[in-house]
Amino acid sequence: MPKNFPPEVRDRAVRMVLDRLPDYPSVNAACKVVTPKLGVGTESPRRWVTQT
């Protein structure tokens, strides 16, 4: 069953990934750097960025 993250965590993750995207070759690579700081898996922020 997927975890439901608060909207604040989701918004922050998307912002952090998009801010770092120019420094990395892909969304997935940027997510791998950001997710340990947020305590979420790599797949959720990648999906959130894609949906945004």
mmCIF entry with sequence, helices, sheets and N, C-alpha, C, O atoms, coordinates in Angstrom:
data_MODEL
# 
_entry.id   MODEL 
# 
_entity.id                         1 
_entity.type                       polymer 
_entity.pdbx_number_of_molecules   1 
# 
_entity_poly.entity_id                      1 
_entity_poly.type                           'polypeptide(L)' 
_entity_poly.nstd_linkage                   no 
_entity_poly.nstd_monomer                   no 
_entity_poly.pdbx_seq_one_letter_code       MPKNFPPEVRDRAVRMVLDRLPDYPSVNAACKVVTPKLGVGTESPRRWVTQT 
_entity_poly.pdbx_seq_one_letter_code_can   MPKNFPPEVRDRAVRMVLDRLPDYPSVNAACKVVTPKLGVGTESPRRWVTQT 
_entity_poly.pdbx_strand_id                 A 
# 
loop_
_entity_poly_seq.entity_id 
_entity_poly_seq.num 
_entity_poly_seq.mon_id 
_entity_poly_seq.hetero 
1 1  MET n 
1 2  PRO n 
1 3  LYS n 
1 4  ASN n 
1 5  PHE n 
1 6  PRO n 
1 7  PRO n 
1 8  GLU n 
1 9  VAL n 
1 10 ARG n 
1 11 ASP n 
1 12 ARG n 
1 13 ALA n 
1 14 VAL n 
1 15 ARG n 
1 16 MET n 
1 17 VAL n 
1 18 LEU n 
1 19 ASP n 
1 20 ARG n 
1 21 LEU n 
1 22 PRO n 
1 23 ASP n 
1 24 TYR n 
1 25 PRO n 
1 26 SER n 
1 27 VAL n 
1 28 ASN n 
1 29 ALA n 
1 30 ALA n 
1 31 CYS n 
1 32 LYS n 
1 33 VAL n 
1 34 VAL n 
1 35 THR n 
1 36 PRO n 
1 37 LYS n 
1 38 LEU n 
1 39 GLY n 
1 40 VAL n 
1 41 GLY n 
1 42 THR n 
1 43 GLU n 
1 44 SER n 
1 45 PRO n 
1 46 ARG n 
1 47 ARG n 
1 48 TRP n 
1 49 VAL n 
1 50 THR n 
1 51 GLN n 
1 52 THR n 
# 
_struct_asym.id          A 
_struct_asym.entity_id   1 
# 
loop_
_struct_conf.conf_type_id 
_struct_conf.id 
_struct_conf.pdbx_PDB_helix_id 
_struct_conf.beg_label_comp_id 
_struct_conf.beg_label_asym_id 
_struct_conf.beg_label_seq_id 
_struct_conf.pdbx_beg_PDB_ins_code 
_struct_conf.end_label_comp_id 
_struct_conf.end_label_asym_id 
_struct_conf.end_label_seq_id 
_struct_conf.pdbx_end_PDB_ins_code 
_struct_conf.beg_auth_comp_id 
_struct_conf.beg_auth_asym_id 
_struct_conf.beg_auth_seq_id 
_struct_conf.end_auth_comp_id 
_struct_conf.end_auth_asym_id 
_struct_conf.end_auth_seq_id 
_struct_conf.pdbx_PDB_helix_class 
_struct_conf.details 
_struct_conf.pdbx_PDB_helix_length 
HELX_P HELX_P1 AA1 PRO A 7  ? ARG A 20 ? PRO A 7  ARG A 20 1 ? 14 
HELX_P HELX_P2 AA2 LEU A 21 ? ASP A 23 ? LEU A 21 ASP A 23 5 ? 3  
HELX_P HELX_P3 AA3 VAL A 27 ? LEU A 38 ? VAL A 27 LEU A 38 1 ? 12 
HELX_P HELX_P4 AA4 GLU A 43 ? GLN A 51 ? GLU A 43 GLN A 51 1 ? 9  
# 
_struct_conf_type.id          HELX_P 
_struct_conf_type.criteria    ? 
_struct_conf_type.reference   ? 
# 
loop_
_atom_site.group_PDB 
_atom_site.id 
_atom_site.type_symbol 
_atom_site.label_atom_id 
_atom_site.label_alt_id 
_atom_site.label_comp_id 
_atom_site.label_asym_id 
_atom_site.label_entity_id 
_atom_site.label_seq_id 
_atom_site.pdbx_PDB_ins_code 
_atom_site.Cartn_x 
_atom_site.Cartn_y 
_atom_site.Cartn_z 
_atom_site.occupancy 
_atom_site.B_iso_or_equiv 
_atom_site.pdbx_formal_charge 
_atom_site.auth_seq_id 
_atom_site.auth_comp_id 
_atom_site.auth_asym_id 
_atom_site.auth_atom_id 
_atom_site.pdbx_PDB_model_num 
ATOM 1   N N  . MET A 1 1  ? 0.846  -1.180 0.000   1.00 0.00 ? 1  MET A N  1 
ATOM 2   C CA . MET A 1 1  ? 0.000  0.000  0.000   1.00 0.00 ? 1  MET A CA 1 
ATOM 3   C C  . MET A 1 1  ? 0.893  1.246  0.000   1.00 0.00 ? 1  MET A C  1 
ATOM 4   O O  . MET A 1 1  ? 1.779  1.355  0.848   1.00 0.00 ? 1  MET A O  1 
ATOM 5   N N  . PRO A 1 2  ? 0.684  2.183  -0.924  1.00 0.00 ? 2  PRO A N  1 
ATOM 6   C CA . PRO A 1 2  ? 1.528  3.380  -0.991  1.00 0.00 ? 2  PRO A CA 1 
ATOM 7   C C  . PRO A 1 2  ? 1.298  4.300  0.204   1.00 0.00 ? 2  PRO A C  1 
ATOM 8   O O  . PRO A 1 2  ? 0.203  4.388  0.759   1.00 0.00 ? 2  PRO A O  1 
ATOM 9   N N  . LYS A 1 3  ? 2.378  4.977  0.570   1.00 0.00 ? 3  LYS A N  1 
ATOM 10  C CA . LYS A 1 3  ? 2.286  5.967  1.644   1.00 0.00 ? 3  LYS A CA 1 
ATOM 11  C C  . LYS A 1 3  ? 1.688  7.250  1.106   1.00 0.00 ? 3  LYS A C  1 
ATOM 12  O O  . LYS A 1 3  ? 1.946  7.640  -0.033  1.00 0.00 ? 3  LYS A O  1 
ATOM 13  N N  . ASN A 1 4  ? 0.901  7.893  1.917   1.00 0.00 ? 4  ASN A N  1 
ATOM 14  C CA . ASN A 1 4  ? 0.390  9.214  1.552   1.00 0.00 ? 4  ASN A CA 1 
ATOM 15  C C  . ASN A 1 4  ? 1.233  10.253 2.265   1.00 0.00 ? 4  ASN A C  1 
ATOM 16  O O  . ASN A 1 4  ? 1.250  10.317 3.494   1.00 0.00 ? 4  ASN A O  1 
ATOM 17  N N  . PHE A 1 5  ? 1.922  11.052 1.500   1.00 0.00 ? 5  PHE A N  1 
ATOM 18  C CA . PHE A 1 5  ? 2.753  12.108 2.058   1.00 0.00 ? 5  PHE A CA 1 
ATOM 19  C C  . PHE A 1 5  ? 1.951  13.392 2.131   1.00 0.00 ? 5  PHE A C  1 
ATOM 20  O O  . PHE A 1 5  ? 1.094  13.641 1.282   1.00 0.00 ? 5  PHE A O  1 
ATOM 21  N N  . PRO A 1 6  ? 2.222  14.207 3.136   1.00 0.00 ? 6  PRO A N  1 
ATOM 22  C CA . PRO A 1 6  ? 1.526  15.498 3.211   1.00 0.00 ? 6  PRO A CA 1 
ATOM 23  C C  . PRO A 1 6  ? 1.850  16.350 1.980   1.00 0.00 ? 6  PRO A C  1 
ATOM 24  O O  . PRO A 1 6  ? 2.928  16.215 1.400   1.00 0.00 ? 6  PRO A O  1 
ATOM 25  N N  . PRO A 1 7  ? 0.941  17.208 1.587   1.00 0.00 ? 7  PRO A N  1 
ATOM 26  C CA . PRO A 1 7  ? 1.179  18.061 0.411   1.00 0.00 ? 7  PRO A CA 1 
ATOM 27  C C  . PRO A 1 7  ? 2.439  18.919 0.548   1.00 0.00 ? 7  PRO A C  1 
ATOM 28  O O  . PRO A 1 7  ? 3.089  19.228 -0.451  1.00 0.00 ? 7  PRO A O  1 
ATOM 29  N N  . GLU A 1 8  ? 2.784  19.301 1.773   1.00 0.00 ? 8  GLU A N  1 
ATOM 30  C CA . GLU A 1 8  ? 3.987  20.123 1.968   1.00 0.00 ? 8  GLU A CA 1 
ATOM 31  C C  . GLU A 1 8  ? 5.244  19.357 1.564   1.00 0.00 ? 8  GLU A C  1 
ATOM 32  O O  . GLU A 1 8  ? 6.148  19.925 0.953   1.00 0.00 ? 8  GLU A O  1 
ATOM 33  N N  . VAL A 1 9  ? 5.303  18.068 1.904   1.00 0.00 ? 9  VAL A N  1 
ATOM 34  C CA . VAL A 1 9  ? 6.461  17.238 1.558   1.00 0.00 ? 9  VAL A CA 1 
ATOM 35  C C  . VAL A 1 9  ? 6.531  17.070 0.051   1.00 0.00 ? 9  VAL A C  1 
ATOM 36  O O  . VAL A 1 9  ? 7.603  17.164 -0.547  1.00 0.00 ? 9  VAL A O  1 
ATOM 37  N N  . ARG A 1 10 ? 5.389  16.823 -0.553  1.00 0.00 ? 10 ARG A N  1 
ATOM 38  C CA . ARG A 1 10 ? 5.343  16.652 -2.002  1.00 0.00 ? 10 ARG A CA 1 
ATOM 39  C C  . ARG A 1 10 ? 5.791  17.927 -2.723  1.00 0.00 ? 10 ARG A C  1 
ATOM 40  O O  . ARG A 1 10 ? 6.604  17.867 -3.646  1.00 0.00 ? 10 ARG A O  1 
ATOM 41  N N  . ASP A 1 11 ? 5.264  19.069 -2.305  1.00 0.00 ? 11 ASP A N  1 
ATOM 42  C CA . ASP A 1 11 ? 5.626  20.343 -2.939  1.00 0.00 ? 11 ASP A CA 1 
ATOM 43  C C  . ASP A 1 11 ? 7.109  20.642 -2.767  1.00 0.00 ? 11 ASP A C  1 
ATOM 44  O O  . ASP A 1 11 ? 7.772  21.097 -3.700  1.00 0.00 ? 11 ASP A O  1 
ATOM 45  N N  . ARG A 1 12 ? 7.620  20.385 -1.576  1.00 0.00 ? 12 ARG A N  1 
ATOM 46  C CA . ARG A 1 12 ? 9.042  20.650 -1.314  1.00 0.00 ? 12 ARG A CA 1 
ATOM 47  C C  . ARG A 1 12 ? 9.924  19.738 -2.158  1.00 0.00 ? 12 ARG A C  1 
ATOM 48  O O  . ARG A 1 12 ? 10.931 20.183 -2.708  1.00 0.00 ? 12 ARG A O  1 
ATOM 49  N N  . ALA A 1 13 ? 9.554  18.475 -2.261  1.00 0.00 ? 13 ALA A N  1 
ATOM 50  C CA . ALA A 1 13 ? 10.338 17.528 -3.059  1.00 0.00 ? 13 ALA A CA 1 
ATOM 51  C C  . ALA A 1 13 ? 10.368 17.946 -4.525  1.00 0.00 ? 13 ALA A C  1 
ATOM 52  O O  . ALA A 1 13 ? 11.424 17.926 -5.158  1.00 0.00 ? 13 ALA A O  1 
ATOM 53  N N  . VAL A 1 14 ? 9.224  18.321 -5.058  1.00 0.00 ? 14 VAL A N  1 
ATOM 54  C CA . VAL A 1 14 ? 9.159  18.746 -6.463  1.00 0.00 ? 14 VAL A CA 1 
ATOM 55  C C  . VAL A 1 14 ? 10.015 19.991 -6.679  1.00 0.00 ? 14 VAL A C  1 
ATOM 56  O O  . VAL A 1 14 ? 10.756 20.081 -7.658  1.00 0.00 ? 14 VAL A O  1 
ATOM 57  N N  . ARG A 1 15 ? 9.907  20.945 -5.762  1.00 0.00 ? 15 ARG A N  1 
ATOM 58  C CA . ARG A 1 15 ? 10.705 22.169 -5.873  1.00 0.00 ? 15 ARG A CA 1 
ATOM 59  C C  . ARG A 1 15 ? 12.199 21.865 -5.833  1.00 0.00 ? 15 ARG A C  1 
ATOM 60  O O  . ARG A 1 15 ? 12.970 22.396 -6.634  1.00 0.00 ? 15 ARG A O  1 
ATOM 61  N N  . MET A 1 16 ? 12.601 21.012 -4.899  1.00 0.00 ? 16 MET A N  1 
ATOM 62  C CA . MET A 1 16 ? 14.022 20.675 -4.758  1.00 0.00 ? 16 MET A CA 1 
ATOM 63  C C  . MET A 1 16 ? 14.553 19.963 -6.002  1.00 0.00 ? 16 MET A C  1 
ATOM 64  O O  . MET A 1 16 ? 15.658 20.255 -6.460  1.00 0.00 ? 16 MET A O  1 
ATOM 65  N N  . VAL A 1 17 ? 13.776 19.038 -6.545  1.00 0.00 ? 17 VAL A N  1 
ATOM 66  C CA . VAL A 1 17 ? 14.214 18.313 -7.746  1.00 0.00 ? 17 VAL A CA 1 
ATOM 67  C C  . VAL A 1 17 ? 14.308 19.264 -8.931  1.00 0.00 ? 17 VAL A C  1 
ATOM 68  O O  . VAL A 1 17 ? 15.291 19.230 -9.671  1.00 0.00 ? 17 VAL A O  1 
ATOM 69  N N  . LEU A 1 18 ? 13.308 20.105 -9.120  1.00 0.00 ? 18 LEU A N  1 
ATOM 70  C CA . LEU A 1 18 ? 13.335 21.041 -10.250 1.00 0.00 ? 18 LEU A CA 1 
ATOM 71  C C  . LEU A 1 18 ? 14.470 22.049 -10.123 1.00 0.00 ? 18 LEU A C  1 
ATOM 72  O O  . LEU A 1 18 ? 15.052 22.450 -11.131 1.00 0.00 ? 18 LEU A O  1 
ATOM 73  N N  . ASP A 1 19 ? 14.794 22.466 -8.900  1.00 0.00 ? 19 ASP A N  1 
ATOM 74  C CA . ASP A 1 19 ? 15.908 23.390 -8.692  1.00 0.00 ? 19 ASP A CA 1 
ATOM 75  C C  . ASP A 1 19 ? 17.244 22.757 -9.049  1.00 0.00 ? 19 ASP A C  1 
ATOM 76  O O  . ASP A 1 19 ? 18.151 23.442 -9.522  1.00 0.00 ? 19 ASP A O  1 
ATOM 77  N N  . ARG A 1 20 ? 17.371 21.465 -8.827  1.00 0.00 ? 20 ARG A N  1 
ATOM 78  C CA . ARG A 1 20 ? 18.639 20.778 -9.076  1.00 0.00 ? 20 ARG A CA 1 
ATOM 79  C C  . ARG A 1 20 ? 18.721 20.130 -10.462 1.00 0.00 ? 20 ARG A C  1 
ATOM 80  O O  . ARG A 1 20 ? 19.780 19.641 -10.857 1.00 0.00 ? 20 ARG A O  1 
ATOM 81  N N  . LEU A 1 21 ? 17.640 20.125 -11.175 1.00 0.00 ? 21 LEU A N  1 
ATOM 82  C CA . LEU A 1 21 ? 17.585 19.455 -12.478 1.00 0.00 ? 21 LEU A CA 1 
ATOM 83  C C  . LEU A 1 21 ? 18.652 19.921 -13.469 1.00 0.00 ? 21 LEU A C  1 
ATOM 84  O O  . LEU A 1 21 ? 19.195 19.082 -14.188 1.00 0.00 ? 21 LEU A O  1 
ATOM 85  N N  . PRO A 1 22 ? 18.981 21.207 -13.545 1.00 0.00 ? 22 PRO A N  1 
ATOM 86  C CA . PRO A 1 22 ? 20.026 21.614 -14.496 1.00 0.00 ? 22 PRO A CA 1 
ATOM 87  C C  . PRO A 1 22 ? 21.407 21.019 -14.193 1.00 0.00 ? 22 PRO A C  1 
ATOM 88  O O  . PRO A 1 22 ? 22.259 20.951 -15.079 1.00 0.00 ? 22 PRO A O  1 
ATOM 89  N N  . ASP A 1 23 ? 21.630 20.593 -12.954 1.00 0.00 ? 23 ASP A N  1 
ATOM 90  C CA . ASP A 1 23 ? 22.929 20.052 -12.552 1.00 0.00 ? 23 ASP A CA 1 
ATOM 91  C C  . ASP A 1 23 ? 23.057 18.555 -12.808 1.00 0.00 ? 23 ASP A C  1 
ATOM 92  O O  . ASP A 1 23 ? 24.149 18.004 -12.667 1.00 0.00 ? 23 ASP A O  1 
ATOM 93  N N  . TYR A 1 24 ? 21.968 17.886 -13.181 1.00 0.00 ? 24 TYR A N  1 
ATOM 94  C CA . TYR A 1 24 ? 21.975 16.440 -13.348 1.00 0.00 ? 24 TYR A CA 1 
ATOM 95  C C  . TYR A 1 24 ? 21.418 16.056 -14.712 1.00 0.00 ? 24 TYR A C  1 
ATOM 96  O O  . TYR A 1 24 ? 20.640 16.807 -15.300 1.00 0.00 ? 24 TYR A O  1 
ATOM 97  N N  . PRO A 1 25 ? 21.814 14.884 -15.218 1.00 0.00 ? 25 PRO A N  1 
ATOM 98  C CA . PRO A 1 25 ? 21.388 14.510 -16.581 1.00 0.00 ? 25 PRO A CA 1 
ATOM 99  C C  . PRO A 1 25 ? 19.930 14.070 -16.703 1.00 0.00 ? 25 PRO A C  1 
ATOM 100 O O  . PRO A 1 25 ? 19.397 14.009 -17.811 1.00 0.00 ? 25 PRO A O  1 
ATOM 101 N N  . SER A 1 26 ? 19.279 13.763 -15.578 1.00 0.00 ? 26 SER A N  1 
ATOM 102 C CA . SER A 1 26 ? 17.894 13.298 -15.663 1.00 0.00 ? 26 SER A CA 1 
ATOM 103 C C  . SER A 1 26 ? 17.147 13.619 -14.370 1.00 0.00 ? 26 SER A C  1 
ATOM 104 O O  . SER A 1 26 ? 17.749 13.971 -13.355 1.00 0.00 ? 26 SER A O  1 
ATOM 105 N N  . VAL A 1 27 ? 15.839 13.489 -14.431 1.00 0.00 ? 27 VAL A N  1 
ATOM 106 C CA . VAL A 1 27 ? 15.004 13.684 -13.248 1.00 0.00 ? 27 VAL A CA 1 
ATOM 107 C C  . VAL A 1 27 ? 15.347 12.621 -12.217 1.00 0.00 ? 27 VAL A C  1 
ATOM 108 O O  . VAL A 1 27 ? 15.412 12.909 -11.022 1.00 0.00 ? 27 VAL A O  1 
ATOM 109 N N  . ASN A 1 28 ? 15.567 11.399 -12.672 1.00 0.00 ? 28 ASN A N  1 
ATOM 110 C CA . ASN A 1 28 ? 15.890 10.313 -11.755 1.00 0.00 ? 28 ASN A CA 1 
ATOM 111 C C  . ASN A 1 28 ? 17.185 10.589 -10.987 1.00 0.00 ? 28 ASN A C  1 
ATOM 112 O O  . ASN A 1 28 ? 17.257 10.334 -9.785  1.00 0.00 ? 28 ASN A O  1 
ATOM 113 N N  . ALA A 1 29 ? 18.187 11.100 -11.661 1.00 0.00 ? 29 ALA A N  1 
ATOM 114 C CA . ALA A 1 29 ? 19.457 11.411 -10.999 1.00 0.00 ? 29 ALA A CA 1 
ATOM 115 C C  . ALA A 1 29 ? 19.271 12.516 -9.963  1.00 0.00 ? 29 ALA A C  1 
ATOM 116 O O  . ALA A 1 29 ? 19.838 12.438 -8.872  1.00 0.00 ? 29 ALA A O  1 
ATOM 117 N N  . ALA A 1 30 ? 18.500 13.524 -10.280 1.00 0.00 ? 30 ALA A N  1 
ATOM 118 C CA . ALA A 1 30 ? 18.227 14.597 -9.321  1.00 0.00 ? 30 ALA A CA 1 
ATOM 119 C C  . ALA A 1 30 ? 17.442 14.066 -8.129  1.00 0.00 ? 30 ALA A C  1 
ATOM 120 O O  . ALA A 1 30 ? 17.684 14.480 -6.995  1.00 0.00 ? 30 ALA A O  1 
ATOM 121 N N  . CYS A 1 31 ? 16.510 13.159 -8.371  1.00 0.00 ? 31 CYS A N  1 
ATOM 122 C CA . CYS A 1 31 ? 15.719 12.565 -7.283  1.00 0.00 ? 31 CYS A CA 1 
ATOM 123 C C  . CYS A 1 31 ? 16.606 11.761 -6.330  1.00 0.00 ? 31 CYS A C  1 
ATOM 124 O O  . CYS A 1 31 ? 16.400 11.788 -5.117  1.00 0.00 ? 31 CYS A O  1 
ATOM 125 N N  . LYS A 1 32 ? 17.585 11.053 -6.874  1.00 0.00 ? 32 LYS A N  1 
ATOM 126 C CA . LYS A 1 32 ? 18.474 10.253 -6.035  1.00 0.00 ? 32 LYS A CA 1 
ATOM 127 C C  . LYS A 1 32 ? 19.271 11.112 -5.070  1.00 0.00 ? 32 LYS A C  1 
ATOM 128 O O  . LYS A 1 32 ? 19.648 10.649 -3.993  1.00 0.00 ? 32 LYS A O  1 
ATOM 129 N N  . VAL A 1 33 ? 19.531 12.353 -5.440  1.00 0.00 ? 33 VAL A N  1 
ATOM 130 C CA . VAL A 1 33 ? 20.267 13.263 -4.567  1.00 0.00 ? 33 VAL A CA 1 
ATOM 131 C C  . VAL A 1 33 ? 19.333 13.885 -3.527  1.00 0.00 ? 33 VAL A C  1 
ATOM 132 O O  . VAL A 1 33 ? 19.726 14.066 -2.375  1.00 0.00 ? 33 VAL A O  1 
ATOM 133 N N  . VAL A 1 34 ? 18.134 14.204 -3.913  1.00 0.00 ? 34 VAL A N  1 
ATOM 134 C CA . VAL A 1 34 ? 17.192 14.922 -3.050  1.00 0.00 ? 34 VAL A CA 1 
ATOM 135 C C  . VAL A 1 34 ? 16.515 14.011 -2.027  1.00 0.00 ? 34 VAL A C  1 
ATOM 136 O O  . VAL A 1 34 ? 16.320 14.413 -0.880  1.00 0.00 ? 34 VAL A O  1 
ATOM 137 N N  . THR A 1 35 ? 16.157 12.805 -2.422  1.00 0.00 ? 35 THR A N  1 
ATOM 138 C CA . THR A 1 35 ? 15.319 11.963 -1.564  1.00 0.00 ? 35 THR A CA 1 
ATOM 139 C C  . THR A 1 35 ? 15.913 11.601 -0.212  1.00 0.00 ? 35 THR A C  1 
ATOM 140 O O  . THR A 1 35 ? 15.156 11.529 0.756   1.00 0.00 ? 35 THR A O  1 
ATOM 141 N N  . PRO A 1 36 ? 17.204 11.370 -0.077  1.00 0.00 ? 36 PRO A N  1 
ATOM 142 C CA . PRO A 1 36 ? 17.710 11.073 1.275   1.00 0.00 ? 36 PRO A CA 1 
ATOM 143 C C  . PRO A 1 36 ? 17.492 12.233 2.253   1.00 0.00 ? 36 PRO A C  1 
ATOM 144 O O  . PRO A 1 36 ? 17.337 12.015 3.455   1.00 0.00 ? 36 PRO A O  1 
ATOM 145 N N  . LYS A 1 37 ? 17.481 13.445 1.740   1.00 0.00 ? 37 LYS A N  1 
ATOM 146 C CA . LYS A 1 37 ? 17.281 14.617 2.596   1.00 0.00 ? 37 LYS A CA 1 
ATOM 147 C C  . LYS A 1 37 ? 15.836 14.723 3.080   1.00 0.00 ? 37 LYS A C  1 
ATOM 148 O O  . LYS A 1 37 ? 15.570 15.325 4.120   1.00 0.00 ? 37 LYS A O  1 
ATOM 149 N N  . LEU A 1 38 ? 14.909 14.139 2.329   1.00 0.00 ? 38 LEU A N  1 
ATOM 150 C CA . LEU A 1 38 ? 13.486 14.236 2.659   1.00 0.00 ? 38 LEU A CA 1 
ATOM 151 C C  . LEU A 1 38 ? 12.938 12.985 3.329   1.00 0.00 ? 38 LEU A C  1 
ATOM 152 O O  . LEU A 1 38 ? 11.847 13.014 3.898   1.00 0.00 ? 38 LEU A O  1 
ATOM 153 N N  . GLY A 1 39 ? 13.681 11.895 3.266   1.00 0.00 ? 39 GLY A N  1 
ATOM 154 C CA . GLY A 1 39 ? 13.221 10.663 3.868   1.00 0.00 ? 39 GLY A CA 1 
ATOM 155 C C  . GLY A 1 39 ? 12.122 9.973  3.071   1.00 0.00 ? 39 GLY A C  1 
ATOM 156 O O  . GLY A 1 39 ? 11.264 9.299  3.642   1.00 0.00 ? 39 GLY A O  1 
ATOM 157 N N  . VAL A 1 40 ? 12.148 10.139 1.765   1.00 0.00 ? 40 VAL A N  1 
ATOM 158 C CA . VAL A 1 40 ? 11.184 9.463  0.901   1.00 0.00 ? 40 VAL A CA 1 
ATOM 159 C C  . VAL A 1 40 ? 11.948 8.636  -0.120  1.00 0.00 ? 40 VAL A C  1 
ATOM 160 O O  . VAL A 1 40 ? 13.146 8.838  -0.316  1.00 0.00 ? 40 VAL A O  1 
ATOM 161 N N  . GLY A 1 41 ? 11.260 7.706  -0.769  1.00 0.00 ? 41 GLY A N  1 
ATOM 162 C CA . GLY A 1 41 ? 11.894 6.898  -1.799  1.00 0.00 ? 41 GLY A CA 1 
ATOM 163 C C  . GLY A 1 41 ? 12.133 7.697  -3.067  1.00 0.00 ? 41 GLY A C  1 
ATOM 164 O O  . GLY A 1 41 ? 11.626 8.809  -3.209  1.00 0.00 ? 41 GLY A O  1 
ATOM 165 N N  . THR A 1 42 ? 12.883 7.150  -3.963  1.00 0.00 ? 42 THR A N  1 
ATOM 166 C CA . THR A 1 42 ? 13.220 7.841  -5.211  1.00 0.00 ? 42 THR A CA 1 
ATOM 167 C C  . THR A 1 42 ? 12.041 7.915  -6.170  1.00 0.00 ? 42 THR A C  1 
ATOM 168 O O  . THR A 1 42 ? 11.885 8.901  -6.890  1.00 0.00 ? 42 THR A O  1 
ATOM 169 N N  . GLU A 1 43 ? 11.219 6.885  -6.182  1.00 0.00 ? 43 GLU A N  1 
ATOM 170 C CA . GLU A 1 43 ? 10.152 6.799  -7.175  1.00 0.00 ? 43 GLU A CA 1 
ATOM 171 C C  . GLU A 1 43 ? 9.054  7.842  -6.965  1.00 0.00 ? 43 GLU A C  1 
ATOM 172 O O  . GLU A 1 43 ? 8.546  8.401  -7.937  1.00 0.00 ? 43 GLU A O  1 
ATOM 173 N N  . SER A 1 44 ? 8.686  8.107  -5.735  1.00 0.00 ? 44 SER A N  1 
ATOM 174 C CA . SER A 1 44 ? 7.585  9.054  -5.483  1.00 0.00 ? 44 SER A CA 1 
ATOM 175 C C  . SER A 1 44 ? 7.898  10.448 -6.024  1.00 0.00 ? 44 SER A C  1 
ATOM 176 O O  . SER A 1 44 ? 7.099  10.983 -6.792  1.00 0.00 ? 44 SER A O  1 
ATOM 177 N N  . PRO A 1 45 ? 9.030  11.060 -5.655  1.00 0.00 ? 45 PRO A N  1 
ATOM 178 C CA . PRO A 1 45 ? 9.321  12.395 -6.211  1.00 0.00 ? 45 PRO A CA 1 
ATOM 179 C C  . PRO A 1 45 ? 9.472  12.394 -7.735  1.00 0.00 ? 45 PRO A C  1 
ATOM 180 O O  . PRO A 1 45 ? 9.091  13.361 -8.395  1.00 0.00 ? 45 PRO A O  1 
ATOM 181 N N  . ARG A 1 46 ? 10.025 11.320 -8.292  1.00 0.00 ? 46 ARG A N  1 
ATOM 182 C CA . ARG A 1 46 ? 10.152 11.255 -9.748  1.00 0.00 ? 46 ARG A CA 1 
ATOM 183 C C  . ARG A 1 46 ? 8.765  11.297 -10.380 1.00 0.00 ? 46 ARG A C  1 
ATOM 184 O O  . ARG A 1 46 ? 8.553  11.994 -11.372 1.00 0.00 ? 46 ARG A O  1 
ATOM 185 N N  . ARG A 1 47 ? 7.837  10.565 -9.818  1.00 0.00 ? 47 ARG A N  1 
ATOM 186 C CA . ARG A 1 47 ? 6.452  10.544 -10.329 1.00 0.00 ? 47 ARG A CA 1 
ATOM 187 C C  . ARG A 1 47 ? 5.778  11.895 -10.122 1.00 0.00 ? 47 ARG A C  1 
ATOM 188 O O  . ARG A 1 47 ? 5.046  12.366 -10.993 1.00 0.00 ? 47 ARG A O  1 
ATOM 189 N N  . TRP A 1 48 ? 6.021  12.516 -8.975  1.00 0.00 ? 48 TRP A N  1 
ATOM 190 C CA . TRP A 1 48 ? 5.423  13.838 -8.708  1.00 0.00 ? 48 TRP A CA 1 
ATOM 191 C C  . TRP A 1 48 ? 5.916  14.874 -9.705  1.00 0.00 ? 48 TRP A C  1 
ATOM 192 O O  . TRP A 1 48 ? 5.136  15.690 -10.195 1.00 0.00 ? 48 TRP A O  1 
ATOM 193 N N  . VAL A 1 49 ? 7.218  14.842 -10.008 1.00 0.00 ? 49 VAL A N  1 
ATOM 194 C CA . VAL A 1 49 ? 7.779  15.799 -10.965 1.00 0.00 ? 49 VAL A CA 1 
ATOM 195 C C  . VAL A 1 49 ? 7.176  15.548 -12.343 1.00 0.00 ? 49 VAL A C  1 
ATOM 196 O O  . VAL A 1 49 ? 6.843  16.497 -13.053 1.00 0.00 ? 49 VAL A O  1 
ATOM 197 N N  . THR A 1 50 ? 7.033  14.290 -12.726 1.00 0.00 ? 50 THR A N  1 
ATOM 198 C CA . THR A 1 50 ? 6.444  13.960 -14.013 1.00 0.00 ? 50 THR A CA 1 
ATOM 199 C C  . THR A 1 50 ? 5.003  14.454 -14.097 1.00 0.00 ? 50 THR A C  1 
ATOM 200 O O  . THR A 1 50 ? 4.581  14.959 -15.137 1.00 0.00 ? 50 THR A O  1 
ATOM 201 N N  . GLN A 1 51 ? 4.258  14.312 -13.023 1.00 0.00 ? 51 GLN A N  1 
ATOM 202 C CA . GLN A 1 51 ? 2.871  14.764 -13.001 1.00 0.00 ? 51 GLN A CA 1 
ATOM 203 C C  . GLN A 1 51 ? 2.767  16.292 -13.034 1.00 0.00 ? 51 GLN A C  1 
ATOM 204 O O  . GLN A 1 51 ? 1.798  16.849 -13.549 1.00 0.00 ? 51 GLN A O  1 
ATOM 205 N N  . THR A 1 52 ? 3.765  16.944 -12.485 1.00 0.00 ? 52 THR A N  1 
ATOM 206 C CA . THR A 1 52 ? 3.764  18.411 -12.462 1.00 0.00 ? 52 THR A CA 1 
ATOM 207 C C  . THR A 1 52 ? 4.082  18.918 -13.842 1.00 0.00 ? 52 THR A C  1 
ATOM 208 O O  . THR A 1 52 ? 4.135  20.129 -14.057 1.00 0.00 ? 52 THR A O  1 
# 
